[in-house]
């Protein structure tokens, strides 16, 4: 298998983080320079179907895109440590927090960076209002995650799961626009510190 990825980009970094948590080392890593537009090259689009990373090409030539879909496939091949749920209830709760992390916080913060950081102007036409509005939306969601983490050491279960990775990588990417968790959200701050201490924290960065 080959994973087409790009360092520092948040969606590829999710997959690299996931692989590091699971100890997956049997996937060939192929770097794609997004700022140079390598993801828009005809041969890349012919393989992946879309001009985006990450993309996982299987041994039979099938290519899977979308970071969570790739992680689900890798989970099926490497079921331990479990990151998506061990039973129907746990799977549903992890999925719920993964979706909340992505839709309410990670995606808005990523859009804030893409529309607010000068270096990313090569990727799209930046709109300052998009950056400001999405940053505000992401920051509004933080209290929800802080409340959850007051009752649980991790976001989706009693152990680290894909939900933690989605939220963490989104927040780490937003450091490019000087995002920081407010000091009063102590549970969220404790969780972030624990995430940064893990060996997986630097994967794909």
N, C-alpha and C positions, 0 to 999 in steps of 0.2 A: 504494500500500500504506500501511497505518497500523499502527504499532507501539504497542500499549497497554502502558505501562510505568510504573514508579514509582521515583523516585530513591532511592538508598541500598539498596533491597531487592536481595538478592544475585542472584536468578535473572534479574530484568530487567536488572540491571547486567551480567551475563554477555553478554547480547545487545548492549547498548550498547558494551561493551568490544570485542566481536567486530567490530561495525560500524566502530568507530574504527580498529582494526587494518587493516581492508580499505579504509577510506576511503569507505564507503557513506554517501551523503548524500541519496539519492532516496526515503527512507522518511519519511512524516509521523509525528511523535512526538506521542502523546496521553498526557498524564499521568493516572494513576489514583491517587487518594489511598487507600492501603490502610488507614490508621489511621481514616479516616472511613467505611470500609466500602464505598467506591465499587465495589469488585470484586464485591460481593454484590448490587448493584442488578439488578433483573430484566432490564433491557435488556442489561446487560453479560453476564450469564449466558446469555441467549438467543443472544448473538453468539459467546461463547467456549466455552460448554458447561460450563464449570467456573468457580468463584469464585477465580480465581488470575491472576496476571500473571507473565510477559509473555504477550501474545497478539498475533499478527500476522494482520491481516485483508488478504487479497489483493484484487486489483482485481475478481475475479469473485465476491467475497463469502465465499469459503472462509476460515475462521479456523484458524490453527495455534497451538497452545499447546505448552508444554514448551520450555525455553530451548535445549537441544541440537538439537531438531527444527527450531526456527526458524533456528538457525545453519546447519544442514545445507542448508536451503532457500536461504538467502542465499549459501552457498558455491556452490551450483549456478548461481546467477545471476551471481555474481562469483567466478570460480574462482581468481583471483590477488589477493594472495598466498595460496598453498595453506595451509589450516589443518587439514585432515582426512586428508591422505595422498595421495601421488602414485602409489603402486603398492600391490598387495595386502599386501605385507609391512609397508610403512610405515603403511598405513591400520590394520592390525591392532595394531601397536605403539602408535600414537597412541590408538586406541580403548581399549587395555588401560590406559594411563596415565590417560586421561580417566576411566575407570570407577574406577580406584583413587583418583584425586584426589577424585572425587565421593563415593564410598561410604565411604572410610576416613577422609577428613579434612574435606572441605567440608560435607557434610551433618551430621556430628556437631557441627561448630563452629557451623553455622547453628542447629541445635536448641538448642545451649547458649545462644545469644543469645536465641532466641525464648522460652525458658523461664527465662532469667536476667536479662533487661534489663527494668526496670519499665515503660518506655515501650511495650513490646510486649504488655503484659497485655491491651490492647484486642483483640488478634487471637485469643487463646485462653486457656484456663485454664492458668496456669503451674504447673509441678511442679518444685520445686528439685532433686529427685533426678534428674530427666531432664536438667536443665542440667548438673549435676555429672558424671553418668555419661557423657554425650556429650562434654563437654569433655575428660575423661580419655581417652576413646577416640580423639578427634581428635589429642590430643597424643601418644599412643602411636604413631601412624602416622608422625610426623615423621621418625623415623630412616630409614624406608624411602625417603622422598623425598630425604633428605640423601645417602644412599648412591647413589641414581640420579644425582643432580646432581654427585656427585664424578666421574662418568664422562662427563657430557654437560652442555653449557651450558644446555640447555633440557630440559623434562621428557619430551616425546614424540618429539622428533626433533632434528636438528642446527640447527633454527630454531624460532622460537616457533610454537605450535599451540594448538588449543582446549584441550588438556590443561593448559597453563600458565594459561590464563584461568580455568578451573574452580578450580584450586587457589588461585590468587592472589585471586580475588574472595571465595572462602570465608574465607580468612585475613584479608582486609581487613575483612570484615563482623564478624569476631570481635574486632576491636579495640574494639568497643562494650563488650565485657566484659574488656578489658585483656589480651587474648591477645597474646603475643609469642613469636617463635621463640627458643629458648634459644641463648645465645651459642656454646655448643660445637658447634652444628650450622652450621658455617661455610659449607658449600656451599649449604645452603638459604637462609641469610642473604644470601649473595652473589646468588643468584637473585632473592630478593625485592627487593633493592636495584635490580637491573637492571630488574625489572618496574615498579617505582615511577618509574623514570626515563623510561619510555616515554610518549609523548603520550596513549596510550590509557588510562593509569592513572586519570585523573579522569573518564572517560566514565561517566555514569550515577550518579556519586557524589553 
